[in-house]
């Protein structure tokens, strides 16, 4: 099949970017989207041009490193799918495909399709953990967790931190990412002790990183490759209010 | 050189305790005077960096990905072993030790394997405390499943994403320390050289992958937790960035490489579908708990699988290995698949696959139960192939997966370079010639959480009077210049072929001559071809862009340059081992019915290799394997 690509090229953070057109012919529909970009890059290098920089690693849909806007949709047209798991069979022969980086004030473009998502690491660093040191854990059976609770916590813990939720949100909000971690932790007995401090710290950090506020459009859930539910955001809001209440009470 | 494995005294079950009793300590006040560099942020890297940070050392943590959470441990699916015996099915540390040693075909160090089984108990406790949502039974207790090569249920799992959840636990522990300031994080940095001062590891040279800047980082000890080099085959189950460069650069500075040819080929990856392909996707081995593997009993079968009646199917694993059946170890399952494919019974468009069939399990347990156990894997299969595995069998094929070889380390996980430690898949220890399923997450984690914190402290106890290591020393200067020269060298070639072309060509050579099966003639041929390809690379590779800016092609060029040398060493290693053991199958050494023929009398040793220089034969140093507790037996899964 043939594809006409319009790709965002930007030399570095400071430079202005622009869309550049490329044509690729006789592509195999079983090829993944990233393999299509590999093919384009092979061609560009051979022709003496610089290849398109894009983030990727595991190509199994789990590391969360890949991600781009494809025809205006984070990770492209398939529901619950990362860019690396998207295959050309999802496009029409001869289609024009617009490829841009994830856009958000908190995710500055580094080059071409690569963006800086280190803000997510700083949110986790601010409280997205259980404060347990190595070597002091009680026997695992001492902490009973029901099957349903473990499964529910897993649903939230499955977030891969790709940033699609931010990229697709008109406010550039990181509410889905942050709330997924808060929910994962608060559902489990191990995470309950620090629930108040965690939610306050993580939300504060999220604001510091210049992510916007959630205005409940729910676009994040639609484009999340892991299908993380917006109910996590509701829980984060509840946890936040609850933590504020207890903080005031403590005063 | 005589290798000292430093195995502690005493009976097997007391060795680790004896070590810990005698290991030297560093006073908490002195810890802040000591710097440690950790390269890699997977399970081994994150856990050791977090552990050392918690203890109060100054830690610098490096990874080439954009976040530590992306490390390839994240992709492990099936589970992690621990001898908890929660199922009351007769499991114990001793039984796990025996299974693991046997699974590694008696080519691992007894004391290391025992320690891994012993520490497995703590790992589950640690992870649960961190909030890893392991699978649970309805009563709230942890659930287990069984994995290939064992007859008890000792594998803990978090759906099909166990690696992800364990890694996130370790990553969160690491980020907690980053927040506290005990660990400084350097993501998008790649180690390009090891710096040695007076024979000790004292720092690293890294390239900032975002800016292209070359940086010097000094420390009292360096820990390499950089994973394996299986991506050398190009088509493999590994992430695109996985590489062997850090350990290889350390090898060229004097650290020995052990058992480099022992690369595990995983039986349940998705088959290759075309030349454009960049990787093969792994489907969890846990699928073999419920999936039945078969090929048509007639060669060149053209009917779709659901139209092939039961009596015309050959469940070859159940037929050949009735005791273990579909759960036979990975090397055996992979070779059995290759044997059927080579004999003309392969299926799929390229006739390079076998079926993994869930129809019986769905009939007996219901679709919902199967969906709950493996739902994400079935979804992934659908996305990649376009086929629905609830309705027809999956197509699977063997693929390069895990490197059992790596830097030689002693019982303390220290390489032959003082102050240089190698953890997880970057070292050779524990797995022998074949790794049992669900042991890689375990080894990486216990190395980082429970073993290295003691052994590194034992080393650092001598370093408290050393003072700060200066990155301005001549040794750093020389190492930096060498790295810059290499980069400029790549940029200057301006040839006609891409880096990927060379990587793919090397990968195919290794699959054909140093893959699932090897022979003397093929290995000698491969060594010659690899050398020629390497010459061509240095003559005709094209690296576009600039050397001092963000440049993915340049990153790849450095890794492929190292792969040529690692590939050559893999072939040497395979050539000198005149036996078949585990993942190493030399065609000249097999039983009449095609099983591996091990030679304990002559090859019961670890092959550790010293770098002798470019295009020179490496020097082989042997570490004899002494089995005190159990005597090697012929592996049989029949």
Interface residues (C-beta under 8 A of the other chain):
Chain A: X12 X28 X30 X31 X32 X34 X35 X38 X39 X42 X44 X45 X46 X48 X49 X50 X51 X53 X55 X56 X57 X58 X59 X60 X61 X62 X63 X64 X65 X78 X80 X81 X85 X86 X87 X89 X110 X111 X114 X116 X117 X118 X120 X121 X124 X125 X126 X127 X128 X129 X130 X131 X132 X133 X134 X135 X137 X138 X139 X140 X141 X143 X144 X145 X146 X147 X149 X150 X151 X153 X154 X157 X158 X160 X161 X184 X185 X188 X190 X191
Chain B: X47 X50 X51 X54 X65 X66 X67 X68 X69 X70 X72 X74 X75 X84 X86 X122 X124 X125 X126 X127 X128 X129 X130 X131 X133 X134 X135 X136 X137 X138 X139 X140 X141 X142 X158 X159 X161 X164 X165 X168 X171 X172 X173 X175 X176 X178 X179 X185 X187 X210 X239 X240 X241 X273 X274 X276 X277 X278 X279 X281 X282 X379 X380 X383 X384 X386 X449 X450 X453 X496 X498 X500 X501 X542 X544 X545 X549 X550 X552 X553
